[in-house]
Amino acid sequence: MPAVVVATVPESGDSDSGELPPMSPPATVPAADTAEDDGTDSDGDGDDDQSTETTAPPVAEAAGPARSGSLVITGVIVPDRTVGSVAASYGRNQGGYDFGPFFASISDEIAAADLSLCHLDGTIGPGLPPAGAPAYRAPEQLLLALAEAGWDGCSISGGNLLGGGDAGVTATVEAFGDAGLGAAGAAVAADGRIAAVMYDVSGIAVAHLSYGMYPGDVDLLDGPAVAAFDSARVAVDAAEARAGGAEFVVVSVHWDSVGVALPSTDQVEAARAIAVGGGVDLVVGVSSGVIQHAERVEETWVLYGLGNFVTSQSPSCCGTTAEDGVIFHLEIGDVAGTVRVTSMAMTPTWLDRTYMEVVPIAIRLAESGLPSWYRALSERAFDRTVAALRGAGAEIGLTVERP
C-alpha cells in the first residue's frame, strides 16, 4: 500500500439535462525533436562547425529514468441492507460479516496497481448491523475487505454519507483510519477543515480530493465536515495540495444526476469549470449509477461515470445498466516537465447480485460451461461499457479482450 500523507486543505464556499458537446481526445504526445549535424558549414565562415572548440561538452551523466505509476479507479459501492445480508451469509461460520468473496475475482487486479481508489456512498458503523436508507450503513468488515483486496482509499463525500448525521460521518472517517485506508471528502475536525489525502505512487505525489453536490443539508452537520462541491473551492483546494507537494491531483465528484447515459449539462459544466486552468489532472464522476463517457478538457481527463460496483440496485428498478461497472486503469508519468496521464485501459465488470460477486467479464467469458443466458447477459454488459466509455472518442484500451 502506498504511504499516505495527509495535507490540510482549507474550507471555502458551493442542474437541467441538456448535453454540451464533448471535448476532443488528446493528440499523441510527440517525441522530443532531435537534430543531427550533417557536417555542413551553417554560418558561412568556411569552417565545419562540427569541429569548433566552442561546442558544448557532452553531458557527463544522463538523467535518470522518467517516473511512472499505475492507478486504478472503481465506481460506486452502496452498502445497503441487502449487500450486508449477503456478507452475513458468507460470514455466518465466523459469526460476523465477510465481504471478501465480493472481490475475490478481481482482487489481484486491484492489488497490482500502485494506487487503487474507490467510492463509498454510505456510512460505516463499527459494531452495528447493516442498514438501509437513510444511512446505508455497513459494518467495519467492509473496509477490511477493501484493504485486503488491494484498495488504498476511497472518496466518501456523497448523499448517503449524510444520512447518518454527525455520528455517522464521524464513525465513518474514524473507521477508514482504523482500516488503514485514505478517506477523501470529510473530516472529524471541529474547525471544518478537510484534508486532501496524499499518496506516494512510485515517487509521484498524488492528491485525492472528494466533493458532493448537496442541496444544502451538509450545513446541518454540527461537528464533522463534509466537502460540498463548488468550483472555486476545488481550485483553491487543488492549489493548496500542489503547494503541499502534490504533482498529480485527482478530484472525485458525487454528481446529483443519476441513471442517465449521457452526462447532464450540470455534470459537463462542473467538470469543465474545475478542469480548465491545469490545477486538476483527473476528474472522476461518481454516483451516476451508469457508465458515462471519458473526455479530455484541455490537459485534464474527465471520467463522467464509472457505474455501480457493488449495490443491490437491479435492472427491474434501475435500468439494464444497474449492474454494469468497470475497473479503470491509468498510467501516469513524467511528460514535458509535469505529470500526465500517459495511457488508459478498462476492465468491464458485471455484478452478480445473487452472490454480490464483482465479475471481470472477459475473463469469465473465457470459461467453459457458462449458461447461455449468463453468457449473453455478460456480453451485452461488456459491449455497453466499452461503447459508453469510448463514446466521445477517447482512446481507452482493454486489459483483456472479450472472447
C-alpha positions as CSV (number, residue, x, y, z in Angstrom):
1,M,0.0,0.0,0.0
2,P,1.4,3.5,-0.9
3,A,2.5,5.7,2.0
4,V,-0.3,8.1,2.9
5,V,0.4,11.7,3.9
6,V,-2.4,14.0,4.9
7,A,-2.2,17.6,3.9
8,T,-4.6,20.1,5.4
9,V,-6.8,21.9,2.9
10,P,-8.8,25.0,4.0
11,E,-12.6,25.3,3.6
12,S,-14.0,27.8,1.1
13,G,-17.5,28.5,0.0
14,D,-20.7,25.6,-3.0
15,S,-28.7,21.3,-12.8
16,D,-31.2,20.6,-16.5
17,S,-30.5,17.7,-18.6
18,G,-29.2,19.1,-21.9
19,E,-25.8,18.0,-23.2
20,L,-22.8,20.0,-24.2
21,P,-20.6,18.7,-27.0
22,P,-17.7,16.5,-25.8
23,M,-14.1,17.8,-26.0
24,S,-11.8,16.1,-28.4
25,P,-9.5,13.3,-27.3
26,P,-5.8,14.1,-26.9
27,A,-3.3,14.2,-29.7
28,T,-0.5,11.7,-29.3
29,V,2.4,13.3,-27.3
30,P,5.2,13.8,-29.8
31,A,8.6,12.5,-29.2
32,A,11.3,15.1,-28.4
33,D,12.8,16.6,-31.5
34,T,16.3,15.6,-32.4
35,A,18.7,17.2,-34.8
36,E,21.8,15.7,-36.3
37,D,24.8,17.7,-37.6
38,D,25.2,17.0,-41.3
39,G,28.8,18.3,-41.3
40,T,27.9,21.4,-43.5
41,D,29.1,24.9,-42.8
42,S,26.0,26.6,-41.3
43,D,27.4,30.1,-40.7
44,G,29.2,30.6,-44.0
45,D,32.7,31.1,-42.5
46,G,34.2,28.2,-44.5
47,D,34.7,26.0,-41.4
48,D,33.0,22.8,-40.5
49,D,31.1,23.9,-37.3
50,Q,31.1,20.4,-36.0
51,S,34.8,20.6,-35.1
52,T,34.9,24.1,-33.4
53,E,36.2,24.4,-29.9
54,T,33.1,26.3,-28.8
55,T,30.6,23.4,-28.9
56,A,29.1,22.4,-25.5
57,P,30.8,19.4,-24.0
58,P,28.7,16.2,-23.8
59,V,26.6,15.8,-20.6
60,A,28.7,13.7,-18.3
61,E,25.8,11.8,-16.8
62,A,22.4,11.0,-18.4
63,A,19.3,11.9,-16.4
64,G,17.6,9.1,-14.5
65,P,14.6,7.2,-16.0
66,A,11.3,9.1,-16.1
67,R,8.9,8.2,-13.3
68,S,5.7,6.3,-13.9
69,G,2.9,4.8,-11.8
70,S,-0.3,2.9,-12.2
71,L,-3.8,3.9,-10.8
72,V,-7.0,2.0,-10.6
73,I,-10.3,3.8,-10.1
74,T,-13.6,1.9,-9.5
75,G,-17.2,3.0,-9.2
76,V,-19.9,3.3,-6.5
77,I,-20.2,1.0,-3.5
78,V,-23.6,1.4,-1.8
79,P,-23.6,-0.6,1.5
80,D,-27.3,-1.2,1.8
81,R,-29.1,-3.8,3.9
82,T,-29.2,-6.4,1.1
83,V,-25.4,-6.1,0.5
84,G,-24.9,-6.5,4.2
85,S,-27.1,-9.6,4.4
86,V,-25.1,-11.4,1.7
87,A,-21.9,-10.6,3.6
88,A,-23.6,-12.0,6.7
89,S,-24.3,-15.3,4.9
90,Y,-20.6,-15.5,3.9
91,G,-19.5,-14.8,7.5
92,R,-22.0,-17.0,9.2
93,N,-19.5,-19.6,10.3
94,Q,-17.3,-16.8,11.8
95,G,-20.3,-15.2,13.5
96,G,-19.9,-11.9,11.6
97,Y,-19.7,-10.4,8.1
98,D,-17.4,-11.4,5.3
99,F,-17.2,-9.1,2.2
100,G,-14.1,-10.8,0.9
101,P,-16.0,-13.0,-1.6
102,F,-17.4,-9.9,-3.3
103,F,-13.9,-9.0,-4.6
104,A,-12.3,-12.4,-4.9
105,S,-12.3,-12.5,-8.7
106,I,-10.8,-9.0,-9.1
107,S,-8.5,-8.6,-6.1
108,D,-5.3,-9.5,-7.9
109,E,-6.1,-6.8,-10.5
110,I,-6.8,-4.2,-7.8
111,A,-3.7,-5.0,-5.7
112,A,-1.4,-4.9,-8.8
113,A,-1.9,-1.1,-9.2
114,D,0.4,1.3,-7.4
115,L,-2.7,3.2,-6.2
116,S,-6.3,1.9,-6.1
117,L,-9.3,4.2,-5.3
118,C,-13.0,3.5,-4.8
119,H,-16.1,5.5,-3.8
120,L,-18.2,4.6,-0.8
121,D,-21.7,6.1,-0.8
122,G,-22.8,5.4,2.7
123,T,-21.6,5.1,6.3
124,I,-19.6,2.7,8.3
125,G,-21.0,1.7,11.7
126,P,-18.4,-0.2,13.7
127,G,-20.2,-2.9,15.8
128,L,-23.5,-2.0,14.2
129,P,-25.5,-4.2,11.7
130,P,-26.1,-3.2,8.1
131,A,-28.9,-0.6,7.5
132,G,-30.8,0.8,4.5
133,A,-32.0,4.4,4.0
134,P,-31.2,7.0,5.1
135,A,-27.8,5.9,6.4
136,Y,-26.9,3.0,4.1
137,R,-24.6,1.6,6.7
138,A,-22.1,-1.3,6.6
139,P,-20.1,-2.8,9.4
140,E,-16.3,-2.2,9.5
141,Q,-15.6,-5.5,7.9
142,L,-16.4,-3.9,4.5
143,L,-13.4,-1.7,4.9
144,L,-11.2,-4.5,6.0
145,A,-12.2,-6.4,2.8
146,L,-11.4,-3.4,0.7
147,A,-8.0,-3.1,2.2
148,E,-7.3,-6.8,1.9
149,A,-8.4,-6.8,-1.8
150,G,-5.9,-4.0,-2.5
151,W,-7.7,-0.7,-2.4
152,D,-5.8,2.2,-0.7
153,G,-8.6,4.7,-0.2
154,C,-12.0,6.0,-1.2
155,S,-13.8,9.2,-1.9
156,I,-16.6,9.4,0.6
157,S,-18.4,12.7,0.1
158,G,-21.8,11.7,-1.1
159,G,-25.5,12.0,-0.3
160,N,-25.7,8.8,1.7
161,L,-22.9,9.8,4.0
162,L,-25.1,12.5,5.4
163,G,-27.9,10.0,6.2
164,G,-26.2,9.0,9.5
165,G,-25.9,12.6,10.7
166,D,-22.9,13.8,12.8
167,A,-22.4,10.3,14.4
168,G,-22.4,8.6,11.0
169,V,-19.8,10.9,9.4
170,T,-17.6,10.7,12.5
171,A,-17.8,6.9,12.7
172,T,-17.1,6.5,9.0
173,V,-14.0,8.8,9.0
174,E,-12.6,7.1,12.0
175,A,-13.3,3.6,10.7
176,F,-11.3,4.4,7.5
177,G,-8.4,5.4,9.6
178,D,-8.6,2.2,11.7
179,A,-8.6,0.2,8.5
180,G,-5.5,2.0,7.2
181,L,-7.4,3.5,4.2
182,G,-7.5,7.0,3.0
183,A,-10.9,8.8,3.1
184,A,-11.2,11.9,0.9
185,G,-14.0,14.4,1.3
186,A,-14.8,14.5,5.0
187,A,-13.2,15.2,8.4
188,V,-14.0,14.9,12.0
189,A,-12.2,18.2,12.8
190,A,-14.4,20.7,14.6
191,D,-12.8,23.6,12.7
192,G,-14.3,22.4,9.4
193,R,-11.0,21.9,7.7
194,I,-11.0,18.9,5.3
195,A,-7.8,17.1,4.4
196,A,-6.6,16.2,0.9
197,V,-5.3,12.6,1.1
198,M,-1.8,12.3,-0.4
199,Y,-0.4,9.1,-1.8
200,D,3.2,8.3,-2.8
201,V,2.8,6.5,-6.2
202,S,6.2,5.2,-7.3
203,G,7.8,8.5,-6.2
204,I,4.9,10.7,-7.6
205,A,2.9,12.6,-5.0
206,V,-0.8,12.1,-5.9
207,A,-3.5,14.1,-4.1
208,H,-7.1,12.9,-3.8
209,L,-10.0,15.3,-3.2
210,S,-13.7,14.5,-3.0
211,Y,-16.9,16.6,-3.2
212,G,-20.6,16.1,-3.3
213,M,-23.3,18.2,-4.9
214,Y,-25.6,18.8,-2.0
215,P,-28.8,20.8,-1.8
216,G,-27.8,22.4,1.5
217,D,-28.2,19.7,4.1
218,V,-24.4,19.5,4.5
219,D,-24.8,22.7,6.6
220,L,-26.8,20.8,9.2
221,L,-23.8,19.0,10.5
222,D,-22.6,20.2,13.9
223,G,-19.1,18.7,14.4
224,P,-17.7,16.8,11.4
225,A,-17.3,18.4,8.0
226,V,-18.2,17.1,4.5
227,A,-17.0,18.7,1.4
228,A,-19.7,20.3,-0.8
229,F,-18.9,21.0,-4.4
230,D,-18.0,24.5,-5.6
231,S,-15.7,25.0,-8.5
232,A,-13.9,27.9,-6.8
233,R,-13.4,25.8,-3.7
234,V,-11.9,23.0,-5.8
235,A,-9.5,25.4,-7.4
236,V,-8.3,26.6,-4.0
237,D,-8.0,23.1,-2.6
238,A,-6.1,21.8,-5.6
239,A,-3.7,24.8,-5.4
240,E,-3.2,24.0,-1.7
241,A,-2.5,20.4,-2.5
242,R,0.1,21.4,-5.0
243,A,1.7,23.8,-2.6
244,G,1.9,20.8,-0.2
245,G,3.9,18.8,-2.8
246,A,1.2,17.2,-5.0
247,E,2.2,16.5,-8.6
248,F,-1.0,14.9,-9.8
249,V,-4.4,15.9,-8.4
250,V,-7.5,13.6,-8.6
251,V,-10.9,15.1,-7.9
252,S,-13.9,12.9,-7.3
253,V,-17.3,14.5,-7.7
254,H,-20.6,12.9,-6.5
255,W,-23.0,14.1,-9.1
256,D,-26.6,14.9,-8.4
257,S,-27.5,13.3,-11.8
258,V,-28.4,9.6,-11.6
259,G,-29.2,6.9,-14.2
260,V,-28.7,8.9,-17.4
261,A,-26.3,7.6,-20.1
262,L,-25.1,11.0,-21.3
263,P,-23.7,13.5,-18.8
264,S,-26.1,16.2,-17.9
265,T,-25.4,19.9,-18.5
266,D,-24.6,20.3,-14.8
267,Q,-22.1,17.5,-14.9
268,V,-20.3,18.8,-18.0
269,E,-20.3,22.4,-16.8
270,A,-18.9,21.4,-13.4
271,A,-16.3,19.2,-14.9
272,R,-15.1,21.8,-17.3
273,A,-15.1,24.5,-14.6
274,I,-12.6,22.6,-12.5
275,A,-10.6,21.2,-15.3
276,V,-9.8,24.4,-17.1
277,G,-6.6,26.0,-15.7
278,G,-4.4,23.0,-15.1
279,G,-4.8,22.6,-11.3
280,V,-6.6,19.3,-11.6
281,D,-5.3,16.4,-13.6
282,L,-8.2,13.9,-13.3
283,V,-11.9,14.3,-12.6
284,V,-13.8,11.2,-11.5
285,G,-17.6,11.3,-11.6
286,V,-19.3,9.0,-9.2
287,S,-22.9,8.0,-8.3
288,S,-24.3,8.5,-11.8
289,G,-25.3,4.8,-11.5
290,V,-24.4,4.2,-15.1
291,I,-21.3,4.2,-17.2
292,Q,-20.7,7.5,-19.0
293,H,-18.0,8.6,-21.4
294,A,-14.5,9.9,-20.8
295,E,-13.2,13.0,-22.4
296,R,-10.3,15.4,-22.2
297,V,-10.8,19.0,-21.2
298,E,-7.5,20.9,-22.0
299,E,-5.0,18.6,-20.3
300,T,-7.4,17.2,-17.8
301,W,-9.1,13.8,-18.2
302,V,-12.8,13.6,-17.1
303,L,-14.4,10.2,-16.3
304,Y,-18.0,11.2,-16.1
305,G,-19.4,7.9,-14.7
306,L,-17.9,4.6,-13.7
307,G,-21.2,2.9,-12.9
308,N,-22.1,0.7,-10.0
309,F,-19.5,-1.5,-8.4
310,V,-21.4,-3.0,-5.5
311,T,-25.1,-2.3,-4.9
312,S,-28.4,-4.0,-4.6
313,Q,-29.9,-2.0,-7.5
314,S,-31.3,-4.2,-10.2
315,P,-32.4,-3.8,-13.8
316,S,-36.0,-4.2,-12.7
317,C,-35.8,-1.0,-10.6
318,C,-33.0,1.0,-12.2
319,G,-32.5,0.0,-15.8
320,T,-30.4,-2.5,-17.7
321,T,-27.1,-0.8,-16.8
322,A,-27.6,-1.0,-13.0
323,E,-25.2,-3.9,-12.7
324,D,-22.5,-2.5,-15.1
325,G,-19.2,-1.4,-13.7
326,V,-15.6,-1.0,-14.6
327,I,-12.1,-1.2,-13.2
328,F,-10.5,1.8,-14.9
329,H,-6.7,1.7,-15.3
330,L,-4.5,4.8,-15.8
331,E,-0.8,5.1,-16.2
332,I,0.7,8.4,-15.1
333,G,4.2,9.7,-15.6
334,D,6.6,12.5,-16.4
335,V,5.7,14.3,-19.6
336,A,7.4,17.5,-20.6
337,G,8.2,18.6,-17.1
338,T,4.9,17.7,-15.5
339,V,2.9,14.5,-14.6
340,R,0.2,13.5,-17.0
341,V,-2.0,10.5,-17.9
342,T,0.0,8.5,-20.4
343,S,-2.4,5.7,-21.1
344,M,-5.8,4.3,-20.1
345,A,-7.4,0.9,-20.2
346,M,-10.6,-0.7,-18.8
347,T,-11.8,-4.0,-17.4
348,P,-15.6,-4.1,-17.8
349,T,-17.3,-5.7,-14.8
350,W,-20.7,-7.1,-14.0
351,L,-22.2,-7.5,-10.6
352,D,-23.7,-10.9,-10.0
353,R,-26.1,-9.8,-7.3
354,T,-27.0,-13.4,-6.2
355,Y,-23.5,-13.7,-4.7
356,M,-22.6,-10.0,-4.7
357,E,-19.6,-11.0,-6.9
358,V,-17.9,-8.4,-9.0
359,V,-17.2,-10.3,-12.2
360,P,-14.4,-9.4,-14.6
361,I,-16.5,-10.1,-17.7
362,A,-13.8,-11.0,-20.3
363,I,-12.1,-13.4,-18.0
364,R,-15.4,-15.1,-17.0
365,L,-16.5,-15.4,-20.7
366,A,-13.3,-17.4,-21.4
367,E,-14.6,-20.1,-19.0
368,S,-16.4,-23.1,-20.5
369,G,-19.8,-24.3,-19.4
370,L,-21.4,-21.0,-18.8
371,P,-25.2,-21.0,-19.1
372,S,-26.3,-19.3,-22.4
373,W,-28.3,-16.7,-20.6
374,Y,-25.3,-15.8,-18.4
375,R,-23.0,-15.5,-21.4
376,A,-25.5,-13.4,-23.4
377,L,-26.1,-11.1,-20.4
378,S,-22.3,-10.7,-19.8
379,E,-21.5,-10.0,-23.4
380,R,-24.2,-7.2,-23.6
381,A,-22.8,-5.7,-20.4
382,F,-19.3,-5.7,-21.7
383,D,-20.2,-4.1,-25.0
384,R,-22.3,-1.4,-23.3
385,T,-19.4,-0.4,-21.0
386,V,-16.9,-0.3,-23.8
387,A,-19.2,1.8,-26.1
388,A,-20.1,4.1,-23.3
389,L,-16.6,4.9,-22.1
390,R,-15.4,5.4,-25.7
391,G,-18.4,7.4,-26.6
392,A,-16.6,10.7,-27.0
393,G,-13.7,9.2,-29.0
394,A,-11.3,8.6,-26.1
395,E,-8.6,6.0,-26.8
396,I,-9.2,3.6,-24.0
397,G,-7.7,0.1,-24.3
398,L,-8.9,-3.2,-22.9
399,T,-7.0,-5.1,-20.2
400,V,-8.5,-8.3,-21.6
401,E,-10.3,-8.7,-25.0
402,R,-13.7,-10.3,-25.0
403,P,-13.6,-13.8,-26.4
